Amino acid sequence: MLWFVGLGINGYQGLSVHALDILKSCKKICVERFTSEISERDLTNLRALIADDTIEIIVVKRWVVEDGRLILEEARKKRVALLSYGDPLIATTHSELYVRAKKSSIDVRVIHAASGLTSVIGEAGLHFYKCGRSVTMMSEPQSAISVYNTIHDNLLAGNHTLILTEYAVNDSVKSPFLDPKEALKMLLGVEDDLKYGILNQDTFAIIASRIGTEDNNIVSGKIRSLMELDFGSGPHSMVVTGPFHFSEEDAVVNLTHNLDGPLDNTLNVHRLSVKMIERYAPKAKLALRNLKCIIEKENDSLSNKGILESLDNAEHYIYDAERFLGQGKLELAVLSIGYAEGLIDASRYQKGINPWS
């Protein structure tokens, strides 16, 4: 039998009476602490609570859980528990092992516990149903691009973005936790490259550190203000907020260490397709006008008849693009402006002139 047991966010003190009874009934407890930290102090106190030398309590490495075969093989013969921080099925590695155990006809049970995801949102005073897709921020540059795009999508939907920061035990680094200031710096770097206009020094964000512990800390404010602080040890989570409900705004001011008044980060956010049409339509109109002027000066309507008909179609496509944009049919708008530019370029190459300059 295999039990997935959540430790919660308060260390060994977060174990429920039921969870403790289950752990005491197991022959082996595998403690997983690669998805988030379970301290040596928690392990010592856990062993003291179990108080049974016949129960094997071991810390398992990531590959043991990801591979899963050793855990599943032992769960066929005896009661085994996989103990992890927070809620046990938040990590995709655990849910995948859960599925494999079910497929292998192993009896599986789950004891849920408090999760850092819901705790951060609740303690910051935000409404959980206004949160969009959550994402994890790693130290690799590619991760910052993925997080940036998630923030963009969530802001377009009017949602908050919860960002979990990297926890990686590595002897080469001083701390296993990604510092929030480094994460913000990376995201601002992506903004400089992609220029979607969603992040800047005045973007409002919330940084939550060590939720569930006695020295937890939640700070809110503009990025320029947050970059001046020392957030200490982790784990850290960040929230890039969307528009606030009035009760959320009141809660953020009173429940967090608020450095700057809450701001709506969605005010200047637009879909890429909207920006494309707003940028390309005026340029296409100007190029079209330039082409027509040049052709009309040639005073040869017969040989230019086909080109003029193409340019008339291009003008219709530009009109269609703006109309579709107003109707919110963004894919059709982009398609129409693409057709218009194609017709203009075809006429350009045929005449050997550049109307875009």
C-alpha positions as CSV (number, residue, x, y, z in Angstrom):
1,M,0.0,0.0,0.0
2,L,1.2,3.5,-0.8
3,W,0.3,6.6,1.1
4,F,0.9,10.2,-0.3
5,V,1.1,12.4,2.8
6,G,1.3,16.1,2.8
7,L,3.4,17.8,5.5
8,G,1.7,21.2,5.0
9,I,3.5,24.5,5.3
10,N,4.2,24.6,9.0
11,G,6.9,21.9,9.2
12,Y,6.3,18.8,11.4
13,Q,3.7,20.8,13.4
14,G,1.5,20.8,10.3
15,L,0.9,17.1,10.5
16,S,-2.7,16.2,11.4
17,V,-3.5,13.6,14.0
18,H,-4.8,11.4,11.2
19,A,-1.6,11.8,9.1
20,L,0.5,11.0,12.1
21,D,-1.5,7.8,12.8
22,I,-1.1,6.7,9.2
23,L,2.7,7.4,9.3
24,K,3.0,5.3,12.5
25,S,1.2,2.4,10.7
26,C,3.7,2.3,7.8
27,K,6.8,0.2,7.6
28,K,8.7,2.8,5.6
29,I,8.5,6.5,5.2
30,C,10.2,8.1,2.2
31,V,10.7,11.8,2.9
32,E,10.9,13.9,-0.4
33,R,12.5,17.3,0.0
34,F,13.6,18.2,-3.5
35,T,10.3,20.0,-4.5
36,S,10.6,22.2,-1.4
37,E,12.5,22.3,1.8
38,I,11.9,20.0,4.8
39,S,14.5,21.0,7.4
40,E,16.7,18.7,9.5
41,R,14.9,20.0,12.5
42,D,11.6,18.8,11.0
43,L,13.1,15.4,10.3
44,T,14.4,15.1,13.9
45,N,11.0,16.1,15.3
46,L,9.2,13.7,12.9
47,R,11.3,10.8,14.2
48,A,10.6,11.8,17.7
49,L,6.8,11.9,17.0
50,I,6.9,8.5,15.3
51,A,9.0,7.1,18.2
52,D,9.3,3.6,16.6
53,D,12.7,2.2,15.6
54,T,11.0,-0.5,13.5
55,I,9.7,2.1,11.0
56,E,12.3,3.1,8.5
57,I,12.4,6.8,7.8
58,I,14.7,7.8,4.9
59,V,15.3,10.9,2.7
60,V,14.9,9.9,-0.9
61,K,16.6,11.7,-3.8
62,R,14.7,13.1,-6.8
63,W,15.6,10.2,-9.1
64,V,14.1,7.7,-6.7
65,V,10.7,9.4,-6.9
66,E,10.9,10.2,-10.6
67,D,11.9,6.6,-11.4
68,G,9.4,5.3,-8.9
69,R,10.2,1.6,-9.3
70,L,11.8,1.1,-5.9
71,I,8.9,2.8,-4.1
72,L,6.2,0.9,-6.1
73,E,8.0,-2.4,-5.6
74,E,8.1,-1.9,-1.8
75,A,4.5,-0.7,-1.8
76,R,3.4,-4.0,-3.2
77,K,4.7,-5.8,-0.1
78,K,4.2,-3.4,2.7
79,R,2.7,0.0,3.8
80,V,4.9,2.8,2.4
81,A,4.4,6.5,2.8
82,L,5.8,9.3,0.6
83,L,6.0,12.4,2.7
84,S,6.4,15.8,1.1
85,Y,6.1,19.5,1.8
86,G,2.7,21.2,1.2
87,D,0.0,19.2,-0.5
88,P,1.3,15.9,-1.9
89,L,-0.3,16.1,-5.3
90,I,0.7,19.6,-6.3
91,A,4.0,18.3,-7.7
92,T,3.6,16.6,-11.1
93,T,6.2,14.1,-10.2
94,H,4.0,12.8,-7.4
95,S,0.8,12.8,-9.4
96,E,2.6,10.8,-12.1
97,L,3.7,8.2,-9.5
98,Y,0.1,8.1,-8.2
99,V,-1.1,7.2,-11.7
100,R,1.5,4.5,-12.1
101,A,0.6,3.0,-8.7
102,K,-3.0,2.8,-9.7
103,K,-2.1,1.2,-13.0
104,S,0.0,-1.3,-11.1
105,S,-3.1,-2.2,-8.9
106,I,-1.4,-0.9,-5.8
107,D,-3.7,0.4,-3.2
108,V,-3.1,4.1,-3.0
109,R,-4.4,6.7,-0.5
110,V,-3.8,10.4,-0.1
111,I,-3.8,12.7,2.9
112,H,-4.0,16.3,1.7
113,A,-2.5,19.2,3.6
114,A,-2.2,23.0,3.4
115,S,-0.5,24.2,0.2
116,G,1.7,27.2,-0.3
117,L,-0.2,28.1,-3.4
118,T,-3.5,28.8,-1.6
119,S,-1.8,30.1,1.5
120,V,0.2,32.9,-0.3
121,I,-2.9,34.1,-2.1
122,G,-5.1,34.0,1.0
123,E,-2.6,35.7,3.3
124,A,-1.9,38.5,0.8
125,G,-5.6,39.2,0.7
126,L,-6.3,38.3,-2.9
127,H,-9.2,36.3,-4.3
128,F,-8.1,32.9,-5.4
129,Y,-10.7,32.7,-8.2
130,K,-9.0,35.7,-9.8
131,C,-5.7,33.9,-10.1
132,G,-4.7,32.7,-13.6
133,R,-2.2,30.0,-14.5
134,S,0.6,29.6,-11.9
135,V,4.2,29.2,-13.0
136,T,7.6,28.4,-11.6
137,M,10.5,30.7,-12.0
138,M,13.9,29.0,-12.5
139,S,17.3,30.5,-12.7
140,E,17.7,29.6,-16.4
141,P,17.0,32.5,-18.9
142,Q,14.5,30.4,-20.9
143,S,12.4,30.1,-17.7
144,A,12.1,33.9,-17.5
145,I,10.6,34.0,-21.0
146,S,8.0,31.4,-20.1
147,V,7.0,33.2,-16.9
148,Y,6.9,36.5,-18.8
149,N,4.5,35.1,-21.4
150,T,2.3,33.6,-18.6
151,I,2.1,37.0,-16.9
152,H,1.1,38.5,-20.2
153,D,-1.7,36.0,-20.8
154,N,-3.0,36.3,-17.3
155,L,-3.0,40.1,-17.4
156,L,-5.0,40.0,-20.7
157,A,-7.6,37.8,-18.9
158,G,-7.6,40.2,-15.9
159,N,-6.0,37.7,-13.6
160,H,-3.2,37.6,-11.0
161,T,-0.1,35.5,-11.7
162,L,1.3,33.4,-8.8
163,I,5.0,32.7,-9.4
164,L,6.8,30.0,-7.4
165,T,10.5,30.6,-7.3
166,E,13.2,27.9,-7.8
167,Y,14.3,25.6,-5.0
168,A,17.4,23.7,-6.0
169,V,19.9,22.2,-3.6
170,N,23.3,22.8,-5.2
171,D,26.7,22.9,-3.4
172,S,27.9,25.6,-5.8
173,V,25.3,28.2,-4.7
174,K,25.0,29.9,-1.3
175,S,21.2,29.5,-1.1
176,P,18.9,26.9,-2.7
177,F,16.2,29.5,-3.1
178,L,16.1,31.9,-6.1
179,D,16.1,35.5,-4.7
180,P,13.0,37.5,-5.7
181,K,15.2,40.5,-6.8
182,E,17.1,38.2,-9.2
183,A,13.8,36.9,-10.5
184,L,12.4,40.4,-11.0
185,K,15.6,41.5,-12.7
186,M,15.4,38.6,-15.1
187,L,11.8,39.4,-16.0
188,L,12.6,43.0,-16.6
189,G,15.4,41.8,-18.9
190,V,12.8,39.8,-21.0
191,E,10.7,43.0,-21.1
192,D,13.6,44.9,-22.6
193,D,13.9,42.2,-25.3
194,L,10.3,41.5,-26.1
195,K,8.8,44.9,-25.3
196,Y,5.2,43.7,-24.7
197,G,4.8,46.6,-22.3
198,I,3.7,44.5,-19.3
199,L,6.5,45.1,-16.8
200,N,8.4,48.1,-15.7
201,Q,9.7,49.7,-12.5
202,D,6.2,50.8,-11.6
203,T,4.6,47.4,-12.0
204,F,2.9,46.4,-8.7
205,A,3.8,43.0,-7.2
206,I,3.7,41.0,-4.0
207,I,6.6,39.0,-2.5
208,A,5.8,36.4,0.1
209,S,8.6,34.7,2.0
210,R,8.6,31.8,4.3
211,I,4.8,31.4,4.4
212,G,3.7,29.1,7.3
213,T,6.7,29.9,9.5
214,E,7.0,32.3,12.5
215,D,9.1,34.8,10.5
216,N,6.9,34.9,7.4
217,N,6.9,38.1,5.5
218,I,4.7,39.5,2.8
219,V,5.7,42.8,1.1
220,S,3.8,44.6,-1.7
221,G,4.7,47.6,-3.9
222,K,6.2,48.7,-7.1
223,I,9.1,46.8,-8.5
224,R,11.4,49.8,-8.0
225,S,10.6,49.7,-4.2
226,L,10.8,45.9,-3.9
227,M,14.3,45.9,-5.5
228,E,15.6,47.9,-2.5
229,L,14.8,45.2,0.0
230,D,16.5,42.1,1.4
231,F,14.0,39.2,1.5
232,G,16.2,36.8,3.5
233,S,16.0,33.1,3.1
234,G,13.2,31.2,1.2
235,P,11.0,29.8,0.1
236,H,9.7,32.8,-1.8
237,S,6.7,33.3,-4.0
238,M,5.7,36.3,-6.1
239,V,2.4,37.6,-7.4
240,V,2.1,40.0,-10.3
241,T,-1.3,41.3,-9.8
242,G,-4.1,42.1,-12.2
243,P,-7.0,44.4,-11.5
244,F,-8.1,44.5,-7.9
245,H,-11.5,44.1,-6.4
246,F,-12.0,46.9,-3.9
247,S,-11.9,44.3,-1.1
248,E,-8.6,42.9,-2.4
249,E,-7.1,46.4,-2.5
250,D,-8.1,47.1,1.1
251,A,-6.7,43.7,2.2
252,V,-3.3,44.2,0.4
253,V,-2.8,47.5,2.1
254,N,-3.7,46.1,5.5
255,L,-2.4,42.5,5.4
256,T,1.0,43.1,3.7
257,H,3.9,45.4,4.3
258,N,2.7,47.8,1.7
259,L,5.3,50.1,0.2
260,D,3.2,51.7,-2.6
261,G,-0.6,51.9,-3.2
262,P,-2.0,49.0,-5.3
263,L,-2.0,49.6,-9.0
264,D,-3.9,47.9,-11.9
265,N,-1.2,46.3,-14.0
266,T,-3.6,45.7,-16.9
267,L,-4.2,49.3,-17.9
268,N,-1.5,49.4,-20.6
269,V,-1.6,45.7,-21.6
270,H,-2.8,44.8,-25.1
271,R,-2.8,41.7,-27.2
272,L,0.1,41.4,-29.6
273,S,-2.3,41.2,-32.5
274,V,-3.9,44.5,-31.5
275,K,-0.4,46.1,-31.4
276,M,0.4,44.6,-34.8
277,I,-2.7,46.1,-36.4
278,E,-2.2,49.5,-34.7
279,R,1.3,49.6,-35.9
280,Y,1.0,48.1,-39.4
281,A,-2.3,49.5,-40.7
282,P,-1.0,53.2,-40.8
283,K,2.2,52.0,-42.5
284,A,0.2,50.0,-45.1
285,K,-2.1,53.0,-45.8
286,L,1.0,55.2,-46.4
287,A,2.7,52.7,-48.6
288,L,-0.6,52.3,-50.6
289,R,-1.0,56.0,-51.0
290,N,2.7,56.3,-52.2
291,L,2.2,53.6,-54.8
292,K,-1.0,55.1,-56.1
293,C,0.6,58.5,-56.5
294,I,3.6,57.1,-58.4
295,I,1.4,55.1,-60.7
296,E,-1.0,58.0,-61.4
297,K,1.9,60.2,-62.4
298,E,2.9,57.7,-65.0
299,N,-0.4,58.4,-66.8
300,D,-0.6,54.9,-68.2
301,S,-3.8,53.5,-66.8
302,L,-4.0,50.7,-69.3
303,S,-0.8,48.9,-68.4
304,N,-1.2,49.7,-64.8
305,K,-4.8,48.5,-64.6
306,G,-4.0,45.1,-62.9
307,I,-1.8,46.8,-60.4
308,L,-4.4,49.4,-59.5
309,E,-7.0,46.6,-59.0
310,S,-4.6,44.8,-56.7
311,L,-4.1,48.1,-54.7
312,D,-7.9,48.5,-54.5
313,N,-8.1,45.0,-53.0
314,A,-5.2,45.9,-50.6
315,E,-7.2,49.0,-49.5
316,H,-10.2,46.8,-48.7
317,Y,-8.1,44.4,-46.7
318,I,-6.7,47.3,-44.6
319,Y,-10.3,48.4,-44.0
320,D,-11.3,44.8,-43.1
321,A,-8.3,44.5,-40.7
322,E,-9.5,47.7,-38.8
323,R,-13.1,46.5,-38.8
324,F,-12.2,43.1,-37.5
325,L,-10.0,44.7,-34.8
326,G,-13.0,46.7,-33.6
327,Q,-15.1,43.6,-33.5
328,G,-12.5,41.7,-31.5
329,K,-11.9,39.2,-34.3
330,L,-8.1,39.5,-33.9
331,E,-7.0,36.5,-36.0
332,L,-9.0,37.8,-39.0
333,A,-7.6,41.2,-38.5
334,V,-4.0,40.0,-38.6
335,L,-4.8,37.8,-41.6
336,S,-6.3,40.8,-43.4
337,I,-3.4,43.1,-42.8
338,G,-1.1,40.3,-44.0
339,Y,-3.0,40.0,-47.3
340,A,-2.9,43.8,-47.7
341,E,0.9,44.0,-47.2
342,G,1.3,41.0,-49.6
343,L,-0.5,42.8,-52.4
344,I,1.4,46.1,-51.8
345,D,4.7,44.2,-51.9
346,A,3.7,42.4,-55.1
347,S,3.0,45.7,-56.8
348,R,6.2,47.1,-55.3
349,Y,8.4,44.4,-56.9
350,Q,6.5,44.6,-60.2
351,K,7.1,48.4,-60.4
352,G,10.6,48.2,-58.9
353,I,9.9,50.9,-56.3
354,N,9.8,51.1,-52.5
355,P,6.6,52.7,-51.2
356,W,7.4,51.8,-47.6
357,S,10.2,54.4,-47.2
